[in-house]
Amino acid sequence: MATKKSRSTAVAVQKPLPLAKVGKGALADAVGSGVDLAKVSGTGGEFVSQDGVVRITGRAYATSGDVVPEAEIFYAKREMPRSHGPWLGEADKVSWVDEATGLECIMMRGHPEGYLSGFVGVPSNHPLFGWDHDAVPASLGIEVHGGLTYSRICDDGPNPKRRLITEYRRICHVVVGEVPLQHATDHRASPHQWWFGFDCNHVYDVVPGELRDRQSSAGTGIEARYRDDGYVVREIRNLAAQLAAIRDGRPVPARDGPPLPPIGLEPSVG
């Protein structure tokens, strides 16, 4: 009697390629969204593609206003509802370790709406580890776009068989350097991280997934606009500096950048 063979559950993993060997237009072919290498700066690094998701490690990422050094960069195959806008060419996720504070940082795009969010992780010895974002006292001086909207422990732990499409949606420890896909989750700066985050989906934000832009906020004349990768990375660095000051028992430093839209414009906040 023949024995029935069990179906394999192993994940097929493409071998990472040196980025130097990836020709012009390779990202566009892999992601299918007109992306090229314009925002990926530096030399070296590796490239891997799976299920319409591209990950680049060991390279820097150039935002509209700055450069994120030594980042893990994801591009995901997607179809934006609007084919033109400042979001074209931006990565779907960029993760890195902030040089000034040593804290781990993530910029991530929400799907299917297409707006960007920012996250900063703190280790278990941080005074705010485990705090709900709504419980953080305003007197501590944390000021970020739209206020804190996210607080949670790292997503599920390491799994060498996790597919790339799942990996790029995780808010967890940051991987830097030239790391093969099958070892992408081996790096852990500490056993646990507690993540605080904010998003750019407020009444004063343009969201790619909406066919019409929001014109103004509650009659104030504040015109809504898209918060691009340069804006979001700057806000992430501001949040990291604030959390580091709280960690070190120092006064929270002054923000970098223009004044934030008043949180009181948000109907849900009041």
N, C-alpha and C positions, 0 to 999 in steps of 0.2 A: 504494500500500500504506500503510495507516494505521500511524503510529508509536505504539508502546506507551508510555504515560506512566509515568514512574517514580513510585513512592510517596514522598510527602514525609516526611522525618524531623524536620521542625521541631516544636518543642514549643509548644503553645498556652499562652500566658501571659495570665492575667487582669490587667488594669490595676489597680495598687494603688489602694485607696480611702482617703481621709482617714478616720481612725478616728472622728472626731467625727460622721461621717455613718452609722456602723454602729449600727443600732438595738439595743435590748436583745434578747438571745436570738440575735443573729446568729452568734455563735460556736457556740452549741448547734446551730443549723441547719447550719453548715458542718462542724463536727467530729462531731456526732451523739453527744456523750457528756455532755450536761447541763452543759457549761461556759458560764460567763457572763463578764462583764468585771470581776468582783469583784477579781481579783488584778492587773489591769492598771491602774496608777495614773498620774496626771499628765495632761497635755493634749497635743494634737497627735498625731503618729505616723501610721503607715499600716498598712493591713490588706490581705492578699492571701491567696487560697485556691486550692488546686490539689490534685486527687487525694485529697481528704479531709484535707489538711494546711493549717493556717492559720499564717501568720507575721505577727507584729506587730513593727514597728520604730519607733524614736523614742519609746518609752514606758518607764516603770519597771515592775518586777515586784515585787509585795508577797508575801513569803514569810510563813510563820506567825510569824516573829519579827523581820523586818527588811525593808528595801526595797532592791532592786538597781536602781540608777539607770541610765538610758540603756541598755536591754537589747534584745537580739534574742530574741523569745519565740515558741516553736513549740507548737502544739497539734496532735496527730495523732489521726485517727479510730481508735478502738480500743474493744474490749469487754473490760473487766476481768473476770476470773473471779468476783470478788466485787463486788457492786453497792454495798456500803457500806464506807466506810473513810476515813481522813484523806487518802488520795491523790486523792479526787474533787475536781476543780477545779484540781489542780496542773498546771502546764505539763509538756510532754514534753521540752522543751529550753529552757534560758535561757543565753545567752552575753553576756558583758560584759567591760569592761576594769576591773580592780580599781583604785579611786581611790588607795588607800594605796601600792600597789607598782608600778602601771603594767603588771602582768602580765595576760594574757588568761585568762579563766576560762569554764568551761562546766559546767553541770549538765545531765545527760541521763538519760532513763529507758530502762532495758533492756526489750526486748520479746522474748518475750511475758510475761516474769516480772513486769515492772512495778516493779521496785525502781529507786532513783535511784543515780547515780554522779556523781563530781566529777572535774574535770580542770583543770590549770593548765599553761599553755605558757610555755617559757623560750626566749629567742633564742639564736642560735649562739654568742654570746660568754659565755654562762653557764657556770660551771665544771662543771655536771652535764649539759650538752647532749650527747646521744648515749649517756648512761648507761642501762643496763638497771636497772629498778626494784629487782631483787633484788641488784644490785651496789652500791647506794647504802649507804655505811657507816652503821651505827646511831649512830656517834659524832657524825655531823653534826647530829643532833637532830631529824630529820623524824619527826613523830608525827601520824598521821591515822587516821581510823576504819578499822580492819581492816588498817592498813598499806598501803603502795603496792602496787597490783596491775596497773598499766598504765604502759608507757613506749614511746613511738613518735613518729616524725616526723609532721608534718601529713599528713592524708589527701590523695589526689590533688588536683592544682592546680586553678586556676580554669577553669570551663567555663560560659559564659553560657547553654548549653542544658540544664544539669543540672536535673532535675525537683526540685520542692520536697520530695517524699517522700525523695529521696536527700540533699538538702541538710541536712535536719534530723537525719540520722544521722551526719553527718560531724564528726570532731574536727579542726578546722582553725581558721584565723584568724577572729577575731570581727568581725562587721559591726555597726556602731552608727549611729544616725541614721536619717533617712527615706530609705531606699534602695530603688529599684525592684527587682523580682525579677530582671530580666535582668542587673542589675549587682551582684548580691548578693555575688559572689566577687571583685570588683575590688579591695577593700581588702586591703592586705597591710602589716602593721606592720614586717615584715622578710622576707627571702627564705625563711627556714626557721623553724619552731617545733618544739621537742621537748616533747611533752606527758607529764606525770606524772599518774596518776589513782588513784582508789580506788573501791571499790563498797560497796554496802550489802546484800550477799547472803551474810551470814555466819551462823554458828549462833545468834548473838544478835540477828538481824534478822528482823522480820516481812516476808514477801514477798507482795505482792498476788496473784501467780500461784499461790500454794500455798493449797489449800482449808483447811488446818489451820495455825494459828499454832504456831511453835516455842515451847515452854513455858519452857525453861531451858537453860543451857549446861553440859553435862558435869557435872550434879549440883551446880553451884556456887550455884544459887539466883538467878542473874542472869536475869531474865525478858527474853525477846526482845520487841522492839517495832519498830514501823515508823519508819524514819528519814525524816522529812518534809522538805519543801523548805527550811524554816528551819534544820533541823539540818545538812543537806547544804551549804547555802550558807555557813554558819558554818565548816564543816570546809574548804571550798574556800578561804575567806579565811585560815584558819589555815595551810593549805598554801602559799598565795601569800606570806604573811608569812615563813614559814620559808625558802622558796626565794629570796626577796628578800634576806634576811639573809645567806644563803650567797653570793649574787651580790655583795653589798657588803662581804663579809668581816667581818660583825658577828656577835655571838652570836645564836643563834636565840631569838626572844622567847617569853615564856610563852604557852601556849595560852589561847584564849578559850573558855569553856564548861566543862561538867562533865568529870571524868576519863573517859577512853576505856575501853571493855571491854578486858580483857587479851587481847593477840593470841594468847597461849598457849592460849586456850580453843579455837582453831580446830584441829580434828584434823589438817588438812593442813599446818599450821605446826608443831605440836608444842608 
